[in-house]
Amino acid sequence: MITTGPRLIEYSNIRWNSDWCKRCLICVEACPRQALTLRDDAIVEIDGRCDQAGLCQRLCPDLAIEVIESGEGRR
């Protein structure tokens, strides 16, 4: 049996787990900068808007979104 990890999509300021996300849009609605949107069944970060406030991460009931700390860089 082959198992794979969750499918993570990295943007410049967030990581989004498409497998865990149920598309409830809490993260989109919570963002004070309107930096997230749902497009083609994916949560997408809008370039230049994210200020890493972290409300999306704190309010996500599925733990499907994570704010990338400054300096952490891409994996």
HUZIUR-V53125 format. One record per residue. RES is the residue in three letters. PHI is phi in whole degrees, -180 to 180 (none if undefined). Layout:
RES PHI
RES PHI
//
This chain:
MET none
ILE -98
THR -117
THR -125
GLY -75
PRO -65
ARG -85
LEU -98
ILE -115
GLU -101
TYR -112
SER -70
ASN -123
ILE -138
ARG -117
TRP -121
ASN -98
SER -69
ASP -76
TRP -87
CYS -72
LYS -104
ARG 61
CYS -78
LEU 70
ILE -60
CYS -62
VAL -64
GLU -72
ALA -79
CYS -66
PRO -69
ARG -100
GLN 51
ALA -90
LEU -122
THR -149
LEU -98
ARG -140
ASP 52
ASP 64
ALA -133
ILE -81
VAL -123
GLU -84
ILE -88
ASP -53
GLY 86
ARG -101
CYS -69
ASP -111
GLN 59
ALA -63
GLY 88
LEU -62
CYS -59
GLN -67
ARG -67
LEU -95
CYS -68
PRO -72
ASP -105
LEU 56
ALA -94
ILE -135
GLU -135
VAL -80
ILE -82
GLU -65
SER -57
GLY 87
GLU -69
GLY 72
ARG -85
ARG -91
//
